[in-house]
C-alpha cells in the first residue's frame, strides 16, 4: 500500500506536546514530502527557544513515522517560526567610518583568510560557506566564519546561532560558536527585521570592526562569506586584509556565469589569488526515479574553469535536505549522506592544497 500524507499525519497526531495538544493539531508540520519509501518533513516551533527544547520530540516523530509500513527512510528537521528573544545589546556601536591602518593585515591568531564570493545573489554562496566551514571543522581544523553580507546576513539562521555576542568592554566582541565553528555576523548585532540603510563608509567600518574587534582566537582558517557583486565590502576586504585566496561560486547558467566572470576579474584586479570555482545547483537527482536533470544547464562552470586555467573545486547538486538543513540551523555537512560527503571532499581538497 502506498504511503499517504493522511497516514503520516495520523501517526504524528499521536505525539503530545508538553504544554498541550499535538504536532498536527498545533499546525507545526511543514513541507511534508513523500517520495516512495522516503518521508521528509519539518517541525516548525513557535520560537527558536522552543525549537532548542524540542529535539526529543523530533526524535519521537522520526521514530513514529519510521514504524509505518513501507517506510525505509525518515528525515525530520527542526525550524522556528519567529526570531529569538534578544538580550540587551552590547554597548558597542556597529558601523561608522573606518579607522586608518598602515596596510593589509589580518586578525592575530588567524593563519589564513578565505573569501567566498559570487557575481550575483541566489547561487548558494552562503550555503557553500557555512557547509564548508562545518566540513573543515569536522576534519579537525579550527575554523571561523564571518558573515560579511551586511545587507542580507543569513549565517545566523543557517548555523542555528541566535544569541547576541557579548562586548564586555564596549570595544571587543566575543564571537559565538555553532557546530564547531567560531562565528560572527552583523545579523547578530542588529534587529533582524530592520533594513541596513548604510552608505559605503559605514559598511567598510562595520567590516573592519568584525575583523579587528572580534576575539577570533587561534584559527587555522577564517572563511568570509561575501555579499554578491563587486562593491565596497569586497574592495575593503581585498585591499585591507591579507587574504590567502578566494573561491567563486556560480550556477551553470549563462546569466550567472556573466556575473561570476566579473567577480573573477575583480579578484584578479585586486591581486587576490583565486583558489578555484564551485559549481552549485549543478544537477537534480529525482529521489523517486533516479533521473538526473540539469535545471540550470550543464557544465558551464567546469568549462569556464578550464578556459581560465582554474581548478573546479566541486560540482554540488540541488538537494532538498541541504535546504531543509540550512533553514533548520544545522548545515547538511554536519550530518551524513551524499551531500555531507561532497562537502567533506571539498574540505579535504583545500587542506591537501595547504589552504586550510
N, C-alpha and C positions, 0 to 999 in steps of 0.2 A: 504494500500500500504506500502511495506517495505521501511524503510529509507535507503537512499544510500549516499555514500560519495559525489557523484556529487551534490546532493541536499543540503547537509551541506555546501560544498564549495561555491556553488552558493549563499547561504544566507550570508556567511562570506565575499564574494567579495563585498557586498554592504556597508561594513564598511570602510569608508575612513580614512586614516591616516592624521595627521596634516601637515606632510611635503610632502604629495602627495602619490598617489597610494592607494592600499587597502591591507588587510591582506593576501589575496590569491595571488594577483599579485606580492607582495613583498616577497613571499615564506616564510611566518612567521608561518604557521600552521604545527605542528608536532604531531606525534603519534595519529592521528585521529582514534578513535576506536568506533564502533557501535555495541552494544550488546542489541538486542531487542529494547526497548524504551529508553535505556540509551546511551548517547553520551558523550565521553570524548575526549579532545584534549588539546594540549599545544600550547600557543602562544610564539614563540621564538623571543625575542627582539634582536637588534644588539649589545646591551651592557647592563650591569647591571644598568647604569644610566638611559637609555631609559626605561628599564623594570619598574623602580620605578615610572615613569611618566605614565604608561600605564594601571593602574588599571581601569580608566573609560572605556577604550577600551575593557578590559577583561569583564567587566560587560555588555557592549553593545553586545559583541559577545555571551555571555551567554544568554542574553535576545532574541537576534535574532534567535538563534538556538532553543531555547525553544518554539518559536512560530510556528515551523514546525509541521505539522500534524503528530500525533503519538508519539511525544516526551514527555516523562514523567520526565526525569532527565537529567540535563546537568552539567558536571564537567569540568571547564576550569582552567588550571594552567598557570602561567607566568614563563618563564625562560629567560636566557640571553645567547647569543652566545659567547661573549668574556669576558675577565676579566675586572674588574673595573679599571678605571684610578686611579693611586696611587699618593697620595700626597707625599711630601718628607718624607723619613723615619725618625723616631726619632733618635736622636744621642745616640743610645743605642746599644751596641754590644750584640748580642744574640749568645749563645753558647760559651763554654770555659770550663776551668777546674772548677769543683765545689769548693765552699769555705767550709772550715771546719765548723762543727757545733757540739754542745755538745751532742745532742741526738735527737730522733724523736720529731718533732714539727709540728705545723700547723699554717696557717696564722692567724693573730689577727682578731678577729671578726667572724671567721668561726666556727660554732658549731660542724659540722660533715663533714667528707670526705668519700664519697663512690666511690670505684673504680669499673668500668665496664670493665671486661676483657673477653678474649676468647683464646682458644688454637691456633686458626688458623684464617686467614682472610676470608672475604666473608660470614660470618654468620649473618651479620646485627648488629654488636655490636655498631657501631656509630649511626645507625638509632635508636636503642633502647635508647642509651644515650641521644640523642637530644630530642626525644619524651618524655622520662621520665622526663627530665628537664622541658620541657614545661608543662607537665601534673602536676607536683608538683607546678610550679608557678601558674597555674590556680586554684589550691586549696589553694592559699594564702601563700605558702611558699616562702621565699627569697632564690633563687637558683642561684648558679654559675655553669658554665660548662667549664671545662678545657680540651681542646683537646691536649692530650699528645702523640698522634700518630705523632711523629716527622717526620717520613719518608713519611707518607701519610695522612696529615691533611685534613679532609673532612667537619669538622663542619662549616667553613665559608660558604660553599655552602649550606649545609643543613639548617643552621639558617638564611640564607639570609643576612649575615653581611660581608661587603667587605672593609670598611674603615681601614686605618692603625691606630692602637692605638697611642695615644699621649704619649710623655715622656717629661714632662716639664723641668725636671732637668737632664735628661740623666741617671737617676738611677731608678726611679719608672715608672711604666707603668699604664696608665689609661685604664681599660678594656672597652669593648663595650657592648651594650645592644641589645637583639633581642628577641621578643616575651615574654617579662617579665623576661628574663634570662640574668644574667651578664656573659659575655663570653670572653674567651681568647684562642688563638690558635697560634702556631708557623707559621701557614699558613697566618696569618695576617701581619707577620713581614718580610717575605721573598718573593722573586719573585715566584709566583705560578707555573711558567714554569721551574724553576730550581730544579734539584735534590738536596736533602740534603745529602752530602757526608761527614759524620761525624763519627769519632770514638766514642767509649763509653764515654770517659770523657766529650766530647762536648755535648753529649746527656744528660748526668747527669747534667751538668752545665745549659743547657737550661731549663730542667725541674725544677731545683732549682730556677732559675730566675722567671719562670712563676708562681711558688707557692709563693715565698717570696717577689718578687719585684712588683707584681701586686697589686694595691689597690682594693682588693676584697670588702672592706666594711663589713657590717654586713650581714652574710648569715646563714640561717638555715642549709643548706647543700650545699656542693661543690661536683659535680659529675665529676669524672675524666675518660675520655674516653681513655683507654689504647690502645697501639698498640697490634696487635696479637702476640702470643708467650709468652716466659718466659725469656726475655732478660734484658738488662741494665736498661731500663726505669722502668719495673716492680720491679726490685730489688731495685732501688733507692727509688721509691715511698714507698714501703713496709718497708724499713729499716730506712728511714729518715723522714717519715711523720706519724703522729698519725691518721692512718686510722680507721674509725668506722666499716668498713666492705667492702666486695667485692661481686659483682654479676657476675656470669659466664653465658655468652650467648653461645648457641650452636644450631645447627640444629639437627634433629633427626637421621641423617645418621651415620653409624658406623665410617666412616672416620673422621667426625667432632668430634664425641664423644671421639675418641682416643686422640685427641689433647686437648679437654676440660678436660679430666682427668688429663693431665699434668698441665694445669692451676690450677686446684683444688689442686693438690699436691703441686704446688709452693706456693699458698696462705697458705696452711696448714704448710708447712715447714717454712714460714716466719711469722708464728703466726698471720696471718690476718684472722679475722672471716669471714666466707662465709655466707652471708645472704640468699642465695638461687640460684636456676638456672632458666633461662628463655629459653624456647624452642621457637626459631624463625623459620619462614617458616614451621610451624607445619602442615599446610594443605592448600589446594587451593579450594575455592568455585567458581564454574563456574557461572558467572553472568547471563548466558543465560538459563541454565537448572537447576541450583542449585546443581549439582553433586559435591560431596566432594572427592577430590583426595589427596593422600599422596605422593607427588612427592619425598620427601627426607626420606621416611619411616614414621613410626608412633610410637609415644610413647617412643622413645629412651631416651630422656632427662628425661621424667617422671620416667622411670624405673631406670635410673641412680640416680636420686634424691632420690628415695625410697631406693635404695641399700646403699647410703651413709648417709641416715638419714637427708637429707637436704630438705628444702621447695622447691616446684615447684612454682615459683612466677607468671608465666604466660605462656600460650601457644598462640603464635601470628601467624596468618596465613600469607601466601604470599598474597600481596594485591597491585593492580595496583595503587590505589590512594596514598598509602604510598610512593611508589617510585616516582610518579609524584610530590607529595608534597615536598619530600626531594630535588629533582632536582630543584624545583622552589623556594626553600628557605623558605618555610612555613611548618614546620612539621605537619603531619596529626593530631597530638594531639592538635593543636591549633584550629581545627575546630570541626565539629560534625560528628557523624556517629559511626558505629561499632568499627572502629579502635581507634578513639578518646576515646570511652568508655572503650576499653580494656586497654589503657594506663592510663586512669583515675583510673581504678580498681587497676592496678599495683601500682600507686602512693598512693592510699588510703591504700593499704596493708603495704607499708613502713611507712606511717605516723602512722597508728594504732600500728605498731610494735615499734614505738619510734625511727626509723632510719632516719626520715626526718621531 
